[in-house]
Amino acid sequence: MNPNIYKFLIKVMKNKKLLSLLFFMIIFSWSFILKADEGMWLPMFIDRLNYVDMQKEGLHLTADEIYSINHSSLKDAIISMGGCTGSIISKEGLMITNHHCGYGYVQSHSSVEHDYLKNGFWAKTKADELPNEGMYVKFLVRMEDVSKRILSSLNDNMTEKERNAKIEEISNVIKKEATDGTVYDASVKSFFDGNEFYLFVYETYNDVRLVGVPPESIGKYGGDTDNWMWPRHTGDFCVFRVYASPDGKPASYSKDNVPLKPKRYLPISIKGVKKGDYAMIFGYPGTTDRFLTSYGVNLALEQTDPAVVKVRTKKLGIMKEFMDKDTKVRIQYASKYAGSSNYWKFFIGQIKGLKRLKVYDKKIGIENDFQSWFSSDNIRKEKYGNVMNDIKDAYSVISKYNLAKYYFLESIARGAEIISFANRFKTLNDCLKEAKPDNEKISKEIQKLKSESERYFKDYNMPTDKKLLSELFKMYSENVPVEQQASVFADIKKKYDLDFDKFADDIFKKSIFTSSEKVNEFLKNPKEKTLSKDPAFQTMNSVYESYQKTNELMTDANAKLAKGNRLFVAGIREMNKDKKFAPNANSTMRVTYGTVKDYTAADAVHYDYFTTMTGVMEKEDSTNEDFVLPARLRDLYLQKDYGRWGQNGDLRVNFLTNNDITGGNSGSPVINGDGQLIGLAFDGNWEAMSGNIAFEPELQRTINCDIRYVLFIVDKYAGATNIINELTLVDK
């Protein structure tokens, strides 16, 4: 050691003030290093925007090893499931994602006789794996900045309608050029509210089979009680396999298909994580709105979020009532309930978060700074001077019709299924109404509806749906201004005196859409007259036409808002030229980076960064379905039989990182600095539910399932060693 450093350290140790100062400096610098990075970054720009910072956090890979179009890179192991993310973890196409991402497919295979939701499922051989109709996965081939090509054809004199038409026209040309002569598909996406545009080229595989899933008592342990909360103790994972044609190309399901040979798969680290470790999350985050103005925040707080919560509270209560009475109904409605419940609780948390963190006030501050900035320069004033007034005016119109919009979406479109099911027959109705009906087109539509009906009625319970219709239509009636309601509500008042039980009784007595038998009988010889007189079809037409009119009334306001938002975002970026802005999430591949980290939730409330099997057992409660445990898991705990997956006599279950994620990131791989899988992202924390609108670096955390808990469940609980043997495990 340098003698001068040695003397300095001796001096510090003897001087309490210097020692305290040094300690404070270390802690301060460490907290700065570990500060969460806001941003879901496009991987093609990592080398330019983020690579140095990522190295400082602990990344050991090159930027080219993360994203490359010339050779395999991490991006080739990441897949989009259309609402969730997964990753490839073996050279034979094994794919892992969250339990709740595969939940609907597990439910579709379940019955009273084979209740895979309750008992789990493990394929011991490839022949035992279960195909999933409608399931697909997308691999990103490449992304490309096409902003100049599109923006060069736009001008300030265009209306928003003209602008959008031109964007669509050029985008279609770009997509065609990218996919002609290939098996690829493509999309062009808008970024920064229409200020930039990027092309995404994908390879889509449609043969994906279920390999393994733990029972609900592990995969969704904690249920609604723990959802969005920390500490968490959930084994939120399931395993699929991607199949390809014998020549390795995408193909529909066939017994002749073979396991995919991926360009890249993730090795799995089993050495565990510790505080401060680098953590990178690859995935397909759905939507964020970080540039939302104070007017948008106010609308969410005053109208949108409360409406969603109110309707879903009623809807969930009705489904739960029938699910608790009948095992078959529980299985039929399990996925529907889970889908509605997840964001029901999210919106409750978002309301609280936006208020508690004073997000509205912070947005006002940003807007005031923006106003001062453009007002100080005549050129900027000319460009941005009307932006905030235009946004304000747009919201004043939108707010008049917003409740009608969201009560339709929640009470009707996502309410009683008889209405949305009737809507599927509109195309057939239009075909039948033509002066010269196209029999071939009608025949194809009939076959499609027969197939859809079979799937629909498998998971349908008429008494449940009848009560949903009565209660949710009543809720719409009580909360939407009368002058904005669909015409059917005037009929309900006149004929039934707003007795929605009688209204529902009548519909379910007379409609053909209440049973598979009635629908199949109709499809044998479909008549337009039958549909036009059907009360469910009539009701559907009324409510959907009303919704369309509501949207038309907001057309000009939405156009004004789109233009205002585009200029506002452009101005904010121009005002902060030295700041790196990440675009809002829009279901395209992103990378976020951070570290494993604990957090302080409130005064005197500090949370550690990991949970263990001990915590799982502490929550066990046989009287609460959210916390019932399988006997085998309890036995493994009592025996401390964790195998190679345990640590210091216990087993890590979940852990925290400060990555920036949102919905769509569910199932995303959590990757260490060496490119190895260490966990699966599955949730955010309650204190930061405002994160889609305003990122809170001190509070925002991602909740992840420790990969060693996953391996423990697969190995010791399920005995699925065939899965373990496929994996590349790294313990150094």
Secondary structure, DSSP 4 states (H G I P E B T S, - for coil): --HHHHHHHHHHHH-HHHHHHHHHHHHHHHHHHTPPPP--B-GGGHHHHTHHHHHHHT--S-HHHHS-SSS--GGGGEEE-SSSEEEE-STT-EEEE-HHHHHHHHHHH--SSS-HHHH-EE-SSGGGPEE-TT--EEEEEEEEE-HHHHHTT--TTS-HHHHHHHHHHHHHHHHHHHHTTSS-EEEEEEEGGGTEEEEEEEEEE-EEEEEEE--HHHHTTTHHHHTT-SS------EEEEEEE-TTS------TT-EE---S----EE-S---TT-EEEEEE---B--TT--HHHHHHIIIIIHHHHHHHHHHHHHHHHHHHHH-HHHHHHHHHHHHHHHHHHHHHHHHHHHHHHTTHHHHHHHHHHHHHHHHHT-HHHHHHHTTHHHHHHHHHHHHHHHHHHHHHIIIIIITT-HHHHHHHTTHHHHHHHHSSS--HHHHHHHHHHHHHHHHHHHHT--HHHHHHHHHHHHHHHHHHS-GGGS-THHHHHHHHHTT-HHHHHHHHHHH-GGG-HHHHHHHHHS--HHHHHH-HHHHHHHHHHHHHHHHHHHTHHHHHHHHHHHHHHHHHHHHHTTTS-PPPPPBSS-EEEEEEB--EEEETTEEE-SEEEHHHHHHH--TTSGGG---HHHHHHHHHT--GGG-BTTB-EEEEEE-----TT-TTPEEE-TTS-EEEEEEEE-GGGTTTTTS--TTT--EEEEEHHHHHHIIIIIT--HHHHTTS-EE--
